[in-house]
């Protein structure tokens, strides 16, 4: 079984070959493939209690670029709205847990300077 790194290298090599062979059509083809195979826009649930479940399901299907784009937009939207302390702490804690140990130390240093 291949590691994620090996799979990424194989896909990158394939994309390089496609670019060399077909030039700009490689970008068009890859863009079309990503649009067909991405998670697309998150669904808007009709019931509030389903929001987290639907968000988790969408995130399981989304590509990293999609998640980063929606997360960035959502956080920007939160800057313009009222957010509870509990929700803010939950989001910071989640971000902190996903950081590498060195980045955690840098983050703590940054927080202490604020």
ZAKOL-411816 format. One record per residue (C-alpha): residue number from 0; residue in three letters; x, y, z. Coordinates in steps of 0.001 Angstrom, whole numbers, always signed. Layout:
BEGIN
PT   seq   type         X         Y         Z
PT   NUM    ALA         X         Y         Z
...
This chain:
BEGIN
PT   seq   type         X         Y         Z
PT     0    UNK        +0        +0        +0
PT     1    UNK     +1301     +3437      -958
PT     2    UNK     +1716     +6279     +1513
PT     3    UNK       -58     +9598      +961
PT     4    UNK     +3278    +11096       -86
PT     5    UNK     +3835     +8403     -2716
PT     6    UNK      +329     +8863     -4082
PT     7    UNK      +818    +12640     -4191
PT     8    UNK     +4110    +12208     -6073
PT     9    UNK     +2469     +9878     -8603
PT    10    UNK      -415    +12289     -9196
PT    11    UNK     +1994    +15237     -9500
PT    12    UNK     +4064    +13304    -12035
PT    13    UNK      +922    +12477    -14006
PT    14    UNK      -115    +16139    -14014
PT    15    UNK     +3359    +17193    -15175
PT    16    UNK     +3125    +14715    -18043
PT    17    UNK      -355    +15996    -18964
PT    18    UNK      +938    +19575    -18986
PT    19    UNK     +3910    +18638    -21161
PT    20    UNK     +1731    +16709    -23620
PT    21    UNK     -1349    +18918    -23847
PT    22    UNK      -214    +22318    -22594
PT    23    UNK     -3073    +24565    -21448
PT    24    UNK     -5652    +21812    -21957
PT    25    UNK     -4185    +20002    -18960
PT    26    UNK     -5350    +22833    -16665
PT    27    UNK     -8813    +22834    -18241
PT    28    UNK     -9110    +19061    -17833
PT    29    UNK     -7887    +19047    -14234
PT    30    UNK    -10179    +21958    -13329
PT    31    UNK    -13138    +20129    -14861
PT    32    UNK    -12239    +16944    -12967
PT    33    UNK    -11963    +18805     -9656
PT    34    UNK    -15323    +20474    -10219
PT    35    UNK    -16981    +17099    -10911
PT    36    UNK    -15258    +15285     -8040
PT    37    UNK    -15139    +17986     -5371
PT    38    UNK    -17639    +18246     -2557
PT    39    UNK    -19192    +21396     -4031
PT    40    UNK    -21022    +23893     -1868
PT    41    UNK    -22058    +22735     +1576
PT    42    UNK    -25772    +22020     +1912
PT    43    UNK    -27806    +24314     +4115
PT    44    UNK    -29773    +22156     +6541
PT    45    UNK    -33355    +23076     +7299
PT    46    UNK    -33053    +22119    +10980
PT    47    UNK    -30474    +23747    +13257
PT    48    UNK    -29657    +20493    +15045
PT    49    UNK    -28414    +18999    +11765
PT    50    UNK    -25909    +21790    +11044
PT    51    UNK    -22913    +20064    +12645
PT    52    UNK    -23785    +16646    +11180
PT    53    UNK    -24171    +18096     +7691
PT    54    UNK    -20956    +20096     +8056
PT    55    UNK    -19049    +16983     +9136
PT    56    UNK    -20445    +14995     +6211
PT    57    UNK    -19480    +17762     +3756
PT    58    UNK    -15962    +18018     +5224
PT    59    UNK    -15491    +14262     +4818
PT    60    UNK    -16136    +14671     +1063
PT    61    UNK    -14348    +17981      +494
PT    62    UNK    -10840    +18493      -798
PT    63    UNK     -8395    +20357     +1416
PT    64    UNK     -8542    +23414      -861
PT    65    UNK    -12345    +23496      -544
PT    66    UNK    -12209    +23225     +3229
PT    67    UNK     -9576    +25965     +3481
PT    68    UNK    -11591    +28275     +1221
PT    69    UNK    -14849    +27800     +3143
PT    70    UNK    -13111    +27993     +6525
PT    71    UNK    -11364    +31223     +5575
PT    72    UNK    -14624    +32735     +4338
PT    73    UNK    -16491    +31540     +7440
PT    74    UNK    -13890    +32987     +9809
PT    75    UNK    -13953    +36279     +7909
PT    76    UNK    -17740    +36299     +8283
PT    77    UNK    -17419    +35658    +12010
PT    78    UNK    -15266    +38789    +12364
PT    79    UNK    -18343    +40789    +11356
PT    80    UNK    -20736    +38972    +13677
PT    81    UNK    -21145    +38301    +17359
PT    82    UNK    -19514    +35032    +18411
PT    83    UNK    -19776    +33507    +21858
PT    84    UNK    -16646    +33005    +23925
PT    85    UNK    -17367    +29283    +24069
PT    86    UNK    -17520    +28993    +20265
PT    87    UNK    -14338    +31045    +19859
PT    88    UNK    -12484    +28836    +22361
PT    89    UNK    -13708    +25678    +20617
PT    90    UNK    -12404    +26871    +17237
PT    91    UNK     -9031    +27976    +18633
PT    92    UNK     -8635    +24672    +20489
PT    93    UNK     -9343    +22706    +17329
PT    94    UNK     -6800    +24742    +15373
PT    95    UNK     -4234    +24323    +18139
PT    96    UNK     -4679    +20533    +18218
PT    97    UNK     -3969    +20267    +14491
PT    98    UNK      -675    +22210    +14711
PT    99    UNK     +2738    +20591    +14704
PT   100    UNK     +4569    +20831    +18080
PT   101    UNK     +6949    +23558    +16824
PT   102    UNK     +4044    +25587    +15492
PT   103    UNK     +2241    +25244    +18830
PT   104    UNK     +5202    +26825    +20602
PT   105    UNK     +5321    +29670    +18074
PT   106    UNK     +1571    +30164    +18484
PT   107    UNK     +1869    +30367    +22288
PT   108    UNK     +4681    +32895    +21944
PT   109    UNK     +2539    +34945    +19564
PT   110    UNK      -456    +34824    +21954
PT   111    UNK     +1680    +35954    +24894
PT   112    UNK     +2788    +39025    +22889
PT   113    UNK      -813    +40060    +22183
